Every structure is written in C-alpha cells, then in structure tokens.
Amino acid sequence: MPTVPVYNPDGSQTGELALADEIFGIQPNRALLHQVMVAGLAAQRQGTHDTKTRGEVAGSTRKLWRQKGTGRARVGDRRPPNRTGGGVAMGPHPRSYRQRLPHASKLEGLRSALSAQVQSGALLVLESLEMPEAKTKLLKAVLDAVGVSGRLLLVLAQPDELIWRSGRNIPGLAIRPASDVNVLDVLTARKLVVMRDAIPALEARLS
C-alpha cells in the first residue's frame, strides 16, 4: 500500500497517508497512457484550419485565351491550383480531431498516471487550505511552504472560487476539482498537491 507525506499549510509534515493499492499502487500501463495522452492532446486541437478550393477563391471563370491558334498551352480560368492566386488542392478543411476512447480506458489511464506520480514521489497531500480572500500571495506562500514550484497540479475536493482566483496568476499552476482531473493534467505536472478531502473523491471516482 503506497504512502505519501501529509503537510499543513505552514509546511510542517504531520505524517503519512496510506492510499488505495488499486488506484495509486498499480503498475502503470505505458501503452495505455500514451494512447490516452494522444487522445487528450488531439481533443485540444481546434480544427478550424481551412483553405479555399478553386470554387471558392475570387476570380473570373472566363477562359484566359482561346483554345487554338496562340501557340500557348490550353488553359481554362485563372482559379485552378497550379496558378498564382488559385485554389488549394486537397488542403485542410475544418474537422474534429477527437478520438473516441472507452470510458474504462480513460479511468485505467488515470489510475496509471496517478500511480506513476506516486512511485516517482511527485504526489503530496495537503491537510487543509482555507483562503480568507482571493489573494495570490497567500496561496503562493502555502505552495512555497510545502516546497513545490514550477508546473503544479492542485486537486480540490470541490470547486473553490477563492482558491481558483488566488491561483490563476501563478505561472504553471493548474487547479482542478477531483471530478475533472485527467491524464494530461497529471502527467504534465512536476508535482501533485492533493487536498486530503480530495483523496476519497478520487478513490470514489476511480473505484
């Protein structure tokens, strides 16, 4: 059963917390992690790229010169792809890049990602976090006290407006409720700071 350190907001370690083996202690499935990561990155693509075909570019449909008698090659209008200002042949058009993954695969991928972070010592638990006001300096002081910096993921049990507003200006910090955490969030973070009351929420979601 894996254990992770538990800290107070002032940075003092209060002990360790044992985590569920079937969620935080499995052998990470690297192939599945790659598949879920690729699907997640693909879903972030907007897919709004577009090029104009020969039927969409501006220009007359008049034949540029007569068919015979000029000594030049036969041509039609000025809009085919081989002419300057013409359309684009087989260019990109709006599309969705989303890849469908079974729900069970997404959950197994998240279990693998969390287990990998626990095994690398990148996950720690925060006993509590109460923000009297939305102030970046207060949240930054807590993160500095527990010794984390850089690209971080802060996992809450429930959405908290004050914490979100306090952390939105901290570079590299992502704040997610336990219900919204995904594989991309977990694997791209150097450290995971999970609220103690968010652990049961994660376990209930992934059980």
Rosetta constraint file for C-alpha pairs under 8 A:
AtomPair CA 1 CA 18 HARMONIC 6.40 0.50
AtomPair CA 1 CA 19 HARMONIC 6.33 0.50
AtomPair CA 1 CA 20 HARMONIC 6.52 0.50
AtomPair CA 1 CA 21 HARMONIC 5.23 0.50
AtomPair CA 1 CA 25 HARMONIC 6.60 0.50
AtomPair CA 2 CA 18 HARMONIC 5.81 0.50
AtomPair CA 2 CA 19 HARMONIC 5.59 0.50
AtomPair CA 2 CA 20 HARMONIC 7.38 0.50
AtomPair CA 2 CA 21 HARMONIC 6.71 0.50
AtomPair CA 2 CA 24 HARMONIC 6.97 0.50
AtomPair CA 2 CA 25 HARMONIC 5.99 0.50
AtomPair CA 2 CA 118 HARMONIC 7.57 0.50
AtomPair CA 3 CA 16 HARMONIC 6.10 0.50
AtomPair CA 3 CA 17 HARMONIC 5.27 0.50
AtomPair CA 3 CA 18 HARMONIC 4.35 0.50
AtomPair CA 3 CA 19 HARMONIC 5.92 0.50
AtomPair CA 4 CA 16 HARMONIC 5.40 0.50
AtomPair CA 4 CA 17 HARMONIC 5.40 0.50
AtomPair CA 4 CA 18 HARMONIC 6.71 0.50
AtomPair CA 4 CA 19 HARMONIC 7.65 0.50
AtomPair CA 4 CA 118 HARMONIC 7.46 0.50
AtomPair CA 4 CA 121 HARMONIC 7.85 0.50
AtomPair CA 4 CA 123 HARMONIC 6.82 0.50
AtomPair CA 4 CA 124 HARMONIC 5.75 0.50
AtomPair CA 4 CA 125 HARMONIC 6.94 0.50
AtomPair CA 5 CA 13 HARMONIC 6.95 0.50
AtomPair CA 5 CA 14 HARMONIC 7.84 0.50
AtomPair CA 5 CA 15 HARMONIC 6.01 0.50
AtomPair CA 5 CA 16 HARMONIC 4.39 0.50
AtomPair CA 5 CA 17 HARMONIC 6.34 0.50
AtomPair CA 5 CA 124 HARMONIC 5.49 0.50
AtomPair CA 5 CA 125 HARMONIC 6.18 0.50
AtomPair CA 6 CA 13 HARMONIC 5.73 0.50
AtomPair CA 6 CA 14 HARMONIC 5.70 0.50
AtomPair CA 6 CA 15 HARMONIC 5.46 0.50
AtomPair CA 6 CA 16 HARMONIC 5.30 0.50
AtomPair CA 6 CA 17 HARMONIC 6.51 0.50
AtomPair CA 6 CA 124 HARMONIC 6.27 0.50
AtomPair CA 6 CA 125 HARMONIC 4.66 0.50
AtomPair CA 6 CA 126 HARMONIC 5.70 0.50
AtomPair CA 6 CA 127 HARMONIC 6.36 0.50
AtomPair CA 7 CA 11 HARMONIC 5.85 0.50
AtomPair CA 7 CA 12 HARMONIC 5.58 0.50
AtomPair CA 7 CA 13 HARMONIC 4.33 0.50
AtomPair CA 7 CA 14 HARMONIC 5.62 0.50
AtomPair CA 7 CA 15 HARMONIC 7.47 0.50
AtomPair CA 7 CA 124 HARMONIC 7.71 0.50
AtomPair CA 7 CA 125 HARMONIC 6.26 0.50
AtomPair CA 7 CA 126 HARMONIC 5.01 0.50
AtomPair CA 7 CA 127 HARMONIC 5.82 0.50
AtomPair CA 7 CA 146 HARMONIC 6.84 0.50
AtomPair CA 8 CA 12 HARMONIC 5.44 0.50
AtomPair CA 8 CA 13 HARMONIC 6.31 0.50
AtomPair CA 8 CA 14 HARMONIC 6.73 0.50
AtomPair CA 8 CA 126 HARMONIC 6.01 0.50
AtomPair CA 8 CA 127 HARMONIC 5.32 0.50
AtomPair CA 8 CA 128 HARMONIC 6.76 0.50
AtomPair CA 8 CA 146 HARMONIC 7.97 0.50
AtomPair CA 9 CA 126 HARMONIC 6.91 0.50
AtomPair CA 9 CA 127 HARMONIC 7.22 0.50
AtomPair CA 9 CA 128 HARMONIC 6.72 0.50
AtomPair CA 9 CA 129 HARMONIC 6.56 0.50
AtomPair CA 9 CA 142 HARMONIC 5.34 0.50
AtomPair CA 9 CA 145 HARMONIC 7.06 0.50
AtomPair CA 9 CA 146 HARMONIC 7.26 0.50
AtomPair CA 10 CA 142 HARMONIC 6.41 0.50
AtomPair CA 10 CA 145 HARMONIC 5.80 0.50
AtomPair CA 10 CA 146 HARMONIC 7.36 0.50
AtomPair CA 11 CA 142 HARMONIC 7.17 0.50
AtomPair CA 11 CA 145 HARMONIC 4.42 0.50
AtomPair CA 11 CA 146 HARMONIC 4.44 0.50
AtomPair CA 11 CA 147 HARMONIC 7.63 0.50
AtomPair CA 12 CA 146 HARMONIC 7.53 0.50
AtomPair CA 17 CA 125 HARMONIC 7.93 0.50
AtomPair CA 19 CA 23 HARMONIC 7.88 0.50
AtomPair CA 19 CA 24 HARMONIC 6.27 0.50
AtomPair CA 19 CA 25 HARMONIC 7.79 0.50
AtomPair CA 20 CA 24 HARMONIC 5.84 0.50
AtomPair CA 20 CA 25 HARMONIC 6.91 0.50
AtomPair CA 20 CA 203 HARMONIC 7.51 0.50
AtomPair CA 21 CA 25 HARMONIC 4.28 0.50
AtomPair CA 21 CA 26 HARMONIC 6.44 0.50
AtomPair CA 22 CA 26 HARMONIC 5.94 0.50
AtomPair CA 22 CA 207 HARMONIC 7.90 0.50
AtomPair CA 23 CA 111 HARMONIC 5.20 0.50
AtomPair CA 23 CA 112 HARMONIC 7.78 0.50
AtomPair CA 23 CA 114 HARMONIC 7.50 0.50
AtomPair CA 23 CA 115 HARMONIC 6.90 0.50
AtomPair CA 23 CA 203 HARMONIC 6.90 0.50
AtomPair CA 23 CA 206 HARMONIC 6.85 0.50
AtomPair CA 23 CA 207 HARMONIC 7.33 0.50
AtomPair CA 24 CA 111 HARMONIC 6.44 0.50
AtomPair CA 24 CA 112 HARMONIC 7.69 0.50
AtomPair CA 24 CA 114 HARMONIC 5.78 0.50
AtomPair CA 24 CA 115 HARMONIC 4.33 0.50
AtomPair CA 24 CA 118 HARMONIC 6.74 0.50
AtomPair CA 25 CA 115 HARMONIC 5.27 0.50
AtomPair CA 25 CA 118 HARMONIC 7.70 0.50
AtomPair CA 25 CA 119 HARMONIC 7.88 0.50
AtomPair CA 26 CA 111 HARMONIC 7.51 0.50
AtomPair CA 26 CA 112 HARMONIC 6.66 0.50
AtomPair CA 26 CA 115 HARMONIC 5.96 0.50
AtomPair CA 27 CA 112 HARMONIC 6.86 0.50
AtomPair CA 27 CA 115 HARMONIC 7.16 0.50
AtomPair CA 27 CA 116 HARMONIC 7.80 0.50
AtomPair CA 28 CA 33 HARMONIC 7.85 0.50
AtomPair CA 28 CA 111 HARMONIC 7.76 0.50
AtomPair CA 28 CA 112 HARMONIC 4.25 0.50
AtomPair CA 28 CA 113 HARMONIC 6.77 0.50
AtomPair CA 28 CA 115 HARMONIC 6.42 0.50
AtomPair CA 28 CA 116 HARMONIC 6.01 0.50
AtomPair CA 29 CA 33 HARMONIC 6.14 0.50
AtomPair CA 29 CA 109 HARMONIC 7.34 0.50
AtomPair CA 29 CA 112 HARMONIC 5.98 0.50
AtomPair CA 30 CA 34 HARMONIC 6.20 0.50
AtomPair CA 30 CA 112 HARMONIC 7.97 0.50
AtomPair CA 31 CA 35 HARMONIC 6.34 0.50
AtomPair CA 32 CA 36 HARMONIC 6.12 0.50
AtomPair CA 32 CA 105 HARMONIC 7.49 0.50
AtomPair CA 32 CA 109 HARMONIC 6.04 0.50
AtomPair CA 33 CA 37 HARMONIC 5.98 0.50
AtomPair CA 33 CA 109 HARMONIC 5.36 0.50
AtomPair CA 33 CA 112 HARMONIC 7.07 0.50
AtomPair CA 33 CA 113 HARMONIC 7.09 0.50
AtomPair CA 33 CA 183 HARMONIC 7.70 0.50
AtomPair CA 34 CA 38 HARMONIC 6.11 0.50
AtomPair CA 35 CA 39 HARMONIC 6.26 0.50
AtomPair CA 36 CA 40 HARMONIC 6.08 0.50
AtomPair CA 36 CA 101 HARMONIC 7.72 0.50
AtomPair CA 36 CA 105 HARMONIC 7.83 0.50
AtomPair CA 36 CA 106 HARMONIC 6.62 0.50
AtomPair CA 36 CA 109 HARMONIC 6.49 0.50
AtomPair CA 36 CA 183 HARMONIC 7.13 0.50
AtomPair CA 37 CA 41 HARMONIC 6.16 0.50
AtomPair CA 37 CA 183 HARMONIC 6.65 0.50
AtomPair CA 37 CA 184 HARMONIC 6.09 0.50
AtomPair CA 38 CA 42 HARMONIC 6.03 0.50
AtomPair CA 39 CA 43 HARMONIC 6.15 0.50
AtomPair CA 39 CA 98 HARMONIC 6.72 0.50
AtomPair CA 39 CA 99 HARMONIC 5.46 0.50
AtomPair CA 39 CA 100 HARMONIC 7.73 0.50
AtomPair CA 39 CA 101 HARMONIC 7.74 0.50
AtomPair CA 40 CA 44 HARMONIC 6.66 0.50
AtomPair CA 40 CA 183 HARMONIC 7.89 0.50
AtomPair CA 40 CA 184 HARMONIC 6.65 0.50
AtomPair CA 41 CA 45 HARMONIC 7.04 0.50
AtomPair CA 41 CA 184 HARMONIC 7.86 0.50
AtomPair CA 42 CA 97 HARMONIC 5.47 0.50
AtomPair CA 42 CA 98 HARMONIC 5.76 0.50
AtomPair CA 42 CA 99 HARMONIC 7.16 0.50
AtomPair CA 43 CA 96 HARMONIC 7.99 0.50
AtomPair CA 43 CA 97 HARMONIC 6.01 0.50
AtomPair CA 43 CA 98 HARMONIC 4.70 0.50
AtomPair CA 43 CA 99 HARMONIC 7.17 0.50
AtomPair CA 45 CA 96 HARMONIC 7.95 0.50
AtomPair CA 45 CA 97 HARMONIC 6.59 0.50
AtomPair CA 46 CA 96 HARMONIC 7.45 0.50
AtomPair CA 46 CA 97 HARMONIC 7.97 0.50
AtomPair CA 47 CA 93 HARMONIC 7.98 0.50
AtomPair CA 47 CA 94 HARMONIC 5.38 0.50
AtomPair CA 47 CA 95 HARMONIC 5.19 0.50
AtomPair CA 47 CA 96 HARMONIC 5.67 0.50
AtomPair CA 47 CA 97 HARMONIC 6.68 0.50
AtomPair CA 48 CA 93 HARMONIC 7.29 0.50
AtomPair CA 48 CA 94 HARMONIC 4.78 0.50
AtomPair CA 48 CA 95 HARMONIC 6.94 0.50
AtomPair CA 49 CA 92 HARMONIC 6.28 0.50
AtomPair CA 49 CA 93 HARMONIC 5.74 0.50
AtomPair CA 49 CA 94 HARMONIC 5.53 0.50
AtomPair CA 50 CA 91 HARMONIC 7.48 0.50
AtomPair CA 50 CA 92 HARMONIC 5.42 0.50
AtomPair CA 50 CA 93 HARMONIC 4.22 0.50
AtomPair CA 50 CA 94 HARMONIC 5.78 0.50
AtomPair CA 51 CA 87 HARMONIC 7.86 0.50
AtomPair CA 51 CA 88 HARMONIC 6.45 0.50
AtomPair CA 51 CA 91 HARMONIC 5.79 0.50
AtomPair CA 51 CA 92 HARMONIC 5.98 0.50
AtomPair CA 51 CA 93 HARMONIC 6.18 0.50
AtomPair CA 52 CA 56 HARMONIC 5.37 0.50
AtomPair CA 52 CA 57 HARMONIC 5.95 0.50
AtomPair CA 52 CA 87 HARMONIC 5.51 0.50
AtomPair CA 52 CA 88 HARMONIC 5.98 0.50
AtomPair CA 52 CA 91 HARMONIC 7.85 0.50
AtomPair CA 53 CA 57 HARMONIC 6.56 0.50
AtomPair CA 53 CA 86 HARMONIC 7.96 0.50
AtomPair CA 53 CA 87 HARMONIC 4.40 0.50
AtomPair CA 53 CA 88 HARMONIC 5.23 0.50
AtomPair CA 53 CA 89 HARMONIC 6.54 0.50
AtomPair CA 53 CA 91 HARMONIC 7.94 0.50
AtomPair CA 54 CA 79 HARMONIC 5.26 0.50
AtomPair CA 54 CA 80 HARMONIC 5.43 0.50
AtomPair CA 54 CA 81 HARMONIC 6.73 0.50
AtomPair CA 54 CA 86 HARMONIC 6.09 0.50
AtomPair CA 54 CA 87 HARMONIC 3.98 0.50
AtomPair CA 54 CA 88 HARMONIC 6.75 0.50
AtomPair CA 54 CA 89 HARMONIC 7.91 0.50
AtomPair CA 55 CA 79 HARMONIC 7.64 0.50
AtomPair CA 55 CA 87 HARMONIC 7.33 0.50
AtomPair CA 56 CA 87 HARMONIC 7.22 0.50
AtomPair CA 57 CA 79 HARMONIC 6.89 0.50
AtomPair CA 57 CA 85 HARMONIC 7.81 0.50
AtomPair CA 57 CA 86 HARMONIC 6.56 0.50
AtomPair CA 57 CA 87 HARMONIC 5.89 0.50
AtomPair CA 58 CA 79 HARMONIC 7.85 0.50
AtomPair CA 59 CA 78 HARMONIC 6.81 0.50
AtomPair CA 59 CA 79 HARMONIC 6.54 0.50
AtomPair CA 60 CA 77 HARMONIC 6.83 0.50
AtomPair CA 60 CA 78 HARMONIC 7.04 0.50
AtomPair CA 60 CA 79 HARMONIC 7.87 0.50
AtomPair CA 61 CA 76 HARMONIC 7.86 0.50
AtomPair CA 61 CA 77 HARMONIC 5.01 0.50
AtomPair CA 61 CA 78 HARMONIC 7.13 0.50
AtomPair CA 61 CA 79 HARMONIC 7.64 0.50
AtomPair CA 62 CA 76 HARMONIC 7.32 0.50
AtomPair CA 62 CA 77 HARMONIC 5.36 0.50
AtomPair CA 62 CA 78 HARMONIC 7.91 0.50
AtomPair CA 63 CA 75 HARMONIC 6.93 0.50
AtomPair CA 63 CA 76 HARMONIC 4.61 0.50
AtomPair CA 63 CA 77 HARMONIC 4.67 0.50
AtomPair CA 63 CA 78 HARMONIC 7.77 0.50
AtomPair CA 64 CA 75 HARMONIC 6.70 0.50
AtomPair CA 64 CA 76 HARMONIC 6.14 0.50
AtomPair CA 64 CA 77 HARMONIC 5.71 0.50
AtomPair CA 64 CA 78 HARMONIC 6.99 0.50
AtomPair CA 65 CA 75 HARMONIC 7.24 0.50
AtomPair CA 65 CA 76 HARMONIC 7.88 0.50
AtomPair CA 66 CA 70 HARMONIC 7.44 0.50
AtomPair CA 66 CA 74 HARMONIC 8.00 0.50
AtomPair CA 67 CA 74 HARMONIC 5.72 0.50
AtomPair CA 67 CA 75 HARMONIC 7.34 0.50
AtomPair CA 68 CA 74 HARMONIC 7.61 0.50
AtomPair CA 78 CA 83 HARMONIC 6.52 0.50
AtomPair CA 78 CA 85 HARMONIC 7.87 0.50
AtomPair CA 78 CA 86 HARMONIC 6.53 0.50
AtomPair CA 79 CA 83 HARMONIC 6.67 0.50
AtomPair CA 79 CA 85 HARMONIC 6.89 0.50
AtomPair CA 79 CA 86 HARMONIC 4.09 0.50
AtomPair CA 79 CA 87 HARMONIC 5.91 0.50
AtomPair CA 80 CA 86 HARMONIC 5.08 0.50
AtomPair CA 80 CA 87 HARMONIC 5.74 0.50
AtomPair CA 80 CA 88 HARMONIC 7.94 0.50
AtomPair CA 81 CA 86 HARMONIC 4.95 0.50
AtomPair CA 81 CA 87 HARMONIC 4.79 0.50
AtomPair CA 81 CA 88 HARMONIC 5.24 0.50
AtomPair CA 81 CA 89 HARMONIC 5.88 0.50
AtomPair CA 82 CA 86 HARMONIC 6.91 0.50
AtomPair CA 101 CA 105 HARMONIC 6.55 0.50
AtomPair CA 101 CA 106 HARMONIC 6.87 0.50
AtomPair CA 102 CA 106 HARMONIC 6.62 0.50
AtomPair CA 103 CA 107 HARMONIC 6.41 0.50
AtomPair CA 104 CA 108 HARMONIC 6.13 0.50
AtomPair CA 105 CA 109 HARMONIC 5.96 0.50
AtomPair CA 106 CA 110 HARMONIC 6.26 0.50
AtomPair CA 107 CA 111 HARMONIC 6.26 0.50
AtomPair CA 107 CA 206 HARMONIC 6.19 0.50
AtomPair CA 108 CA 112 HARMONIC 6.16 0.50
AtomPair CA 109 CA 113 HARMONIC 6.16 0.50
AtomPair CA 109 CA 183 HARMONIC 6.63 0.50
AtomPair CA 110 CA 114 HARMONIC 6.14 0.50
AtomPair CA 110 CA 182 HARMONIC 6.33 0.50
AtomPair CA 110 CA 183 HARMONIC 5.16 0.50
AtomPair CA 110 CA 186 HARMONIC 7.96 0.50
AtomPair CA 111 CA 115 HARMONIC 6.08 0.50
AtomPair CA 111 CA 206 HARMONIC 7.15 0.50
AtomPair CA 112 CA 116 HARMONIC 6.09 0.50
AtomPair CA 113 CA 117 HARMONIC 6.36 0.50
AtomPair CA 113 CA 183 HARMONIC 6.14 0.50
AtomPair CA 113 CA 186 HARMONIC 6.34 0.50
AtomPair CA 113 CA 187 HARMONIC 6.26 0.50
AtomPair CA 114 CA 118 HARMONIC 6.23 0.50
AtomPair CA 114 CA 186 HARMONIC 6.78 0.50
AtomPair CA 115 CA 119 HARMONIC 6.12 0.50
AtomPair CA 116 CA 120 HARMONIC 6.27 0.50
AtomPair CA 117 CA 121 HARMONIC 6.26 0.50
AtomPair CA 117 CA 122 HARMONIC 5.20 0.50
AtomPair CA 117 CA 123 HARMONIC 6.05 0.50
AtomPair CA 117 CA 186 HARMONIC 7.74 0.50
AtomPair CA 117 CA 187 HARMONIC 7.62 0.50
AtomPair CA 117 CA 192 HARMONIC 7.86 0.50
AtomPair CA 118 CA 122 HARMONIC 5.92 0.50
AtomPair CA 118 CA 123 HARMONIC 5.40 0.50
AtomPair CA 122 CA 190 HARMONIC 6.59 0.50
AtomPair CA 122 CA 191 HARMONIC 4.77 0.50
AtomPair CA 122 CA 192 HARMONIC 6.02 0.50
AtomPair CA 123 CA 191 HARMONIC 5.96 0.50
AtomPair CA 123 CA 192 HARMONIC 4.62 0.50
AtomPair CA 123 CA 193 HARMONIC 6.14 0.50
AtomPair CA 123 CA 194 HARMONIC 7.37 0.50
AtomPair CA 124 CA 191 HARMONIC 7.84 0.50
AtomPair CA 124 CA 192 HARMONIC 6.25 0.50
AtomPair CA 124 CA 193 HARMONIC 5.25 0.50
AtomPair CA 124 CA 194 HARMONIC 6.29 0.50
AtomPair CA 125 CA 193 HARMONIC 5.72 0.50
AtomPair CA 125 CA 194 HARMONIC 4.82 0.50
AtomPair CA 125 CA 195 HARMONIC 5.62 0.50
AtomPair CA 125 CA 196 HARMONIC 5.80 0.50
AtomPair CA 126 CA 193 HARMONIC 6.53 0.50
AtomPair CA 126 CA 194 HARMONIC 5.98 0.50
AtomPair CA 126 CA 195 HARMONIC 4.81 0.50
AtomPair CA 126 CA 196 HARMONIC 5.80 0.50
AtomPair CA 127 CA 195 HARMONIC 6.19 0.50
AtomPair CA 127 CA 196 HARMONIC 5.29 0.50
AtomPair CA 128 CA 195 HARMONIC 6.42 0.50
AtomPair CA 128 CA 196 HARMONIC 6.92 0.50
AtomPair CA 129 CA 195 HARMONIC 7.68 0.50
AtomPair CA 131 CA 135 HARMONIC 7.92 0.50
AtomPair CA 131 CA 138 HARMONIC 7.59 0.50
AtomPair CA 131 CA 139 HARMONIC 7.73 0.50
AtomPair CA 131 CA 162 HARMONIC 6.37 0.50
AtomPair CA 131 CA 163 HARMONIC 6.44 0.50
AtomPair CA 132 CA 162 HARMONIC 7.99 0.50
AtomPair CA 133 CA 162 HARMONIC 6.30 0.50
AtomPair CA 134 CA 162 HARMONIC 4.80 0.50
AtomPair CA 134 CA 163 HARMONIC 6.60 0.50
AtomPair CA 134 CA 165 HARMONIC 5.68 0.50
AtomPair CA 134 CA 166 HARMONIC 4.76 0.50
AtomPair CA 135 CA 139 HARMONIC 6.97 0.50
AtomPair CA 135 CA 165 HARMONIC 7.51 0.50
AtomPair CA 135 CA 166 HARMONIC 4.83 0.50
AtomPair CA 136 CA 140 HARMONIC 6.05 0.50
AtomPair CA 136 CA 165 HARMONIC 7.68 0.50
AtomPair CA 136 CA 166 HARMONIC 4.28 0.50
AtomPair CA 136 CA 167 HARMONIC 5.82 0.50
AtomPair CA 136 CA 168 HARMONIC 7.98 0.50
AtomPair CA 136 CA 169 HARMONIC 6.91 0.50
AtomPair CA 136 CA 170 HARMONIC 7.24 0.50
AtomPair CA 137 CA 141 HARMONIC 6.08 0.50
AtomPair CA 137 CA 166 HARMONIC 7.75 0.50
AtomPair CA 138 CA 142 HARMONIC 6.62 0.50
AtomPair CA 138 CA 166 HARMONIC 7.70 0.50
AtomPair CA 139 CA 143 HARMONIC 6.42 0.50
AtomPair CA 139 CA 163 HARMONIC 7.54 0.50
AtomPair CA 139 CA 166 HARMONIC 6.31 0.50
AtomPair CA 139 CA 167 HARMONIC 6.65 0.50
AtomPair CA 140 CA 144 HARMONIC 6.11 0.50
AtomPair CA 140 CA 167 HARMONIC 7.76 0.50
AtomPair CA 140 CA 170 HARMONIC 7.48 0.50
AtomPair CA 141 CA 145 HARMONIC 6.04 0.50
AtomPair CA 142 CA 146 HARMONIC 6.48 0.50
AtomPair CA 143 CA 147 HARMONIC 6.32 0.50
AtomPair CA 143 CA 148 HARMONIC 5.65 0.50
AtomPair CA 143 CA 149 HARMONIC 7.03 0.50
AtomPair CA 144 CA 148 HARMONIC 5.93 0.50
AtomPair CA 144 CA 149 HARMONIC 7.00 0.50
AtomPair CA 148 CA 152 HARMONIC 7.62 0.50
AtomPair CA 148 CA 191 HARMONIC 6.81 0.50
AtomPair CA 149 CA 191 HARMONIC 7.83 0.50
AtomPair CA 150 CA 171 HARMONIC 7.40 0.50
AtomPair CA 150 CA 172 HARMONIC 5.70 0.50
AtomPair CA 150 CA 173 HARMONIC 7.47 0.50
AtomPair CA 150 CA 190 HARMONIC 7.14 0.50
AtomPair CA 151 CA 171 HARMONIC 7.63 0.50
AtomPair CA 151 CA 172 HARMONIC 4.28 0.50
AtomPair CA 151 CA 173 HARMONIC 5.80 0.50
AtomPair CA 151 CA 174 HARMONIC 7.90 0.50
AtomPair CA 151 CA 188 HARMONIC 7.52 0.50
AtomPair CA 151 CA 189 HARMONIC 5.14 0.50
AtomPair CA 151 CA 190 HARMONIC 5.48 0.50
AtomPair CA 151 CA 191 HARMONIC 6.95 0.50
AtomPair CA 152 CA 172 HARMONIC 6.01 0.50
AtomPair CA 152 CA 173 HARMONIC 4.76 0.50
AtomPair CA 152 CA 174 HARMONIC 6.16 0.50
AtomPair CA 152 CA 189 HARMONIC 5.01 0.50
AtomPair CA 152 CA 190 HARMONIC 5.93 0.50
AtomPair CA 152 CA 191 HARMONIC 5.13 0.50
AtomPair CA 152 CA 192 HARMONIC 6.00 0.50
AtomPair CA 152 CA 193 HARMONIC 7.41 0.50
AtomPair CA 153 CA 173 HARMONIC 5.95 0.50
AtomPair CA 153 CA 174 HARMONIC 4.87 0.50
AtomPair CA 153 CA 175 HARMONIC 5.93 0.50
AtomPair CA 153 CA 176 HARMONIC 7.41 0.50
AtomPair CA 153 CA 185 HARMONIC 6.85 0.50
AtomPair CA 153 CA 186 HARMONIC 7.03 0.50
AtomPair CA 153 CA 189 HARMONIC 5.83 0.50
AtomPair CA 153 CA 191 HARMONIC 6.50 0.50
AtomPair CA 153 CA 192 HARMONIC 4.92 0.50
AtomPair CA 153 CA 193 HARMONIC 6.11 0.50
AtomPair CA 154 CA 173 HARMONIC 7.30 0.50
AtomPair CA 154 CA 174 HARMONIC 6.17 0.50
AtomPair CA 154 CA 175 HARMONIC 4.77 0.50
AtomPair CA 154 CA 176 HARMONIC 6.31 0.50
AtomPair CA 154 CA 192 HARMONIC 6.16 0.50
AtomPair CA 154 CA 193 HARMONIC 4.84 0.50
AtomPair CA 154 CA 194 HARMONIC 5.84 0.50
AtomPair CA 154 CA 195 HARMONIC 7.73 0.50
AtomPair CA 155 CA 175 HARMONIC 6.07 0.50
AtomPair CA 155 CA 176 HARMONIC 5.11 0.50
AtomPair CA 155 CA 177 HARMONIC 5.50 0.50
AtomPair CA 155 CA 178 HARMONIC 5.90 0.50
AtomPair CA 155 CA 181 HARMONIC 7.53 0.50
AtomPair CA 155 CA 192 HARMONIC 7.54 0.50
AtomPair CA 155 CA 193 HARMONIC 6.30 0.50
AtomPair CA 155 CA 194 HARMONIC 4.71 0.50
AtomPair CA 155 CA 195 HARMONIC 6.15 0.50
AtomPair CA 155 CA 198 HARMONIC 6.77 0.50
AtomPair CA 156 CA 160 HARMONIC 7.77 0.50
AtomPair CA 156 CA 175 HARMONIC 7.45 0.50
AtomPair CA 156 CA 176 HARMONIC 6.16 0.50
AtomPair CA 156 CA 177 HARMONIC 4.52 0.50
AtomPair CA 156 CA 178 HARMONIC 5.83 0.50
AtomPair CA 156 CA 194 HARMONIC 6.61 0.50
AtomPair CA 156 CA 195 HARMONIC 5.61 0.50
AtomPair CA 156 CA 197 HARMONIC 7.67 0.50
AtomPair CA 156 CA 198 HARMONIC 5.48 0.50
AtomPair CA 157 CA 177 HARMONIC 5.52 0.50
AtomPair CA 157 CA 178 HARMONIC 5.45 0.50
AtomPair CA 157 CA 179 HARMONIC 7.97 0.50
AtomPair CA 157 CA 195 HARMONIC 6.88 0.50
AtomPair CA 157 CA 197 HARMONIC 5.76 0.50
AtomPair CA 157 CA 198 HARMONIC 3.95 0.50
AtomPair CA 157 CA 199 HARMONIC 7.67 0.50
AtomPair CA 157 CA 201 HARMONIC 6.29 0.50
AtomPair CA 158 CA 177 HARMONIC 5.20 0.50
AtomPair CA 158 CA 178 HARMONIC 6.97 0.50
AtomPair CA 158 CA 198 HARMONIC 7.75 0.50
AtomPair CA 159 CA 164 HARMONIC 7.92 0.50
AtomPair CA 159 CA 176 HARMONIC 7.33 0.50
AtomPair CA 159 CA 177 HARMONIC 5.40 0.50
AtomPair CA 160 CA 164 HARMONIC 6.13 0.50
AtomPair CA 161 CA 165 HARMONIC 6.07 0.50
AtomPair CA 162 CA 166 HARMONIC 6.04 0.50
AtomPair CA 163 CA 167 HARMONIC 6.16 0.50
AtomPair CA 164 CA 168 HARMONIC 6.03 0.50
AtomPair CA 164 CA 175 HARMONIC 6.55 0.50
AtomPair CA 165 CA 169 HARMONIC 7.93 0.50
AtomPair CA 167 CA 173 HARMONIC 6.84 0.50
AtomPair CA 167 CA 174 HARMONIC 7.92 0.50
AtomPair CA 167 CA 175 HARMONIC 7.46 0.50
AtomPair CA 168 CA 173 HARMONIC 7.36 0.50
AtomPair CA 168 CA 174 HARMONIC 7.86 0.50
AtomPair CA 174 CA 185 HARMONIC 7.72 0.50
AtomPair CA 176 CA 180 HARMONIC 6.04 0.50
AtomPair CA 176 CA 181 HARMONIC 5.97 0.50
AtomPair CA 177 CA 181 HARMONIC 6.60 0.50
AtomPair CA 177 CA 198 HARMONIC 7.90 0.50
AtomPair CA 178 CA 198 HARMONIC 6.10 0.50
AtomPair CA 178 CA 201 HARMONIC 6.14 0.50
AtomPair CA 178 CA 202 HARMONIC 5.65 0.50
AtomPair CA 179 CA 201 HARMONIC 7.51 0.50
AtomPair CA 179 CA 202 HARMONIC 7.29 0.50
AtomPair CA 179 CA 205 HARMONIC 7.24 0.50
AtomPair CA 181 CA 185 HARMONIC 6.42 0.50
AtomPair CA 181 CA 186 HARMONIC 7.39 0.50
AtomPair CA 182 CA 186 HARMONIC 6.47 0.50
AtomPair CA 183 CA 187 HARMONIC 6.05 0.50
AtomPair CA 184 CA 188 HARMONIC 5.92 0.50
AtomPair CA 185 CA 189 HARMONIC 6.40 0.50
AtomPair CA 186 CA 192 HARMONIC 7.30 0.50
AtomPair CA 194 CA 198 HARMONIC 6.47 0.50
AtomPair CA 194 CA 199 HARMONIC 7.13 0.50
AtomPair CA 195 CA 199 HARMONIC 6.95 0.50
AtomPair CA 197 CA 201 HARMONIC 7.21 0.50
AtomPair CA 198 CA 202 HARMONIC 6.20 0.50
AtomPair CA 199 CA 203 HARMONIC 6.17 0.50
AtomPair CA 200 CA 204 HARMONIC 5.97 0.50
AtomPair CA 201 CA 205 HARMONIC 6.18 0.50
AtomPair CA 202 CA 206 HARMONIC 6.16 0.50
AtomPair CA 203 CA 207 HARMONIC 5.72 0.50
